[in-house]
Amino acid sequence: MTQTNNPLHGVTLEQIVTALVMHYGWPKLAEQIDINCFKKDPSVKSSLKFLRRTPWAREKVEALFISNKLYSKVN
């Protein structure tokens, strides 16, 4: 199976979170996706730890990343 049509192929979770923070900022990102790691003392490191352990939250973050076509800015 090829990943050529998958916009997340080759993009790390850290790149996704960083791109979303650069695009929205932490406060607006917390409004878009209501999770505490974006609200209380947010950091990329703490967000990555939470998102790696929480599949539903990771799916929301990836969906927001794709819906804003931020992958074209990462690669």
C-alpha positions in Angstrom: 0.0 0.0 0.0 1.4 3.4 -0.9 1.0 6.5 1.1 1.2 9.0 -1.8 -2.3 10.3 -1.2 -2.0 10.4 2.6 -1.3 14.1 3.6 0.1 12.9 6.9 2.7 10.6 5.3 6.2 11.7 6.4 4.8 14.3 8.8 5.6 13.7 12.5 3.2 14.5 15.3 5.6 17.1 16.5 5.5 18.8 13.1 1.7 18.7 13.2 1.4 20.3 16.7 4.0 22.9 15.9 2.3 23.9 12.7 -1.1 24.2 14.5 0.5 26.3 17.2 2.1 28.6 14.7 -1.2 28.9 12.8 -3.6 29.3 15.7 -1.5 30.0 18.8 -2.3 28.1 22.0 -5.4 30.0 23.1 -7.2 29.6 19.7 -6.0 26.0 19.4 -7.6 25.3 22.7 -10.8 26.8 21.4 -10.7 24.6 18.3 -9.9 21.4 20.2 -11.0 21.4 23.9 -8.3 19.4 25.6 -6.4 20.5 28.7 -2.9 20.0 27.3 -3.7 23.0 25.0 -5.2 25.1 27.9 -3.1 24.7 31.1 0.6 25.5 30.8 0.7 24.3 27.1 3.9 23.1 25.5 4.7 20.9 22.5 6.4 18.3 24.8 3.4 17.9 27.1 1.0 17.9 24.1 2.9 15.2 22.4 2.9 13.0 25.5 -0.8 13.3 25.8 -1.6 12.9 22.1 0.5 9.8 21.8 -1.5 8.2 24.6 -5.0 9.4 23.6 -6.1 8.2 20.1 -9.3 10.3 20.0 -7.4 13.5 20.7 -4.7 12.7 18.2 -7.4 12.1 15.5 -8.9 15.5 16.2 -5.5 17.2 16.0 -4.7 15.4 12.7 -8.1 16.2 11.3 -7.7 19.9 12.1 -4.2 19.8 10.5 -5.6 18.3 7.3 -8.7 20.5 7.1 -6.5 23.6 7.2 -4.1 22.1 4.6 -1.2 22.9 6.8 0.6 19.8 5.5 1.5 21.8 2.3 3.6 24.2 4.6 5.4 21.4 6.4 6.8 19.3 3.5 
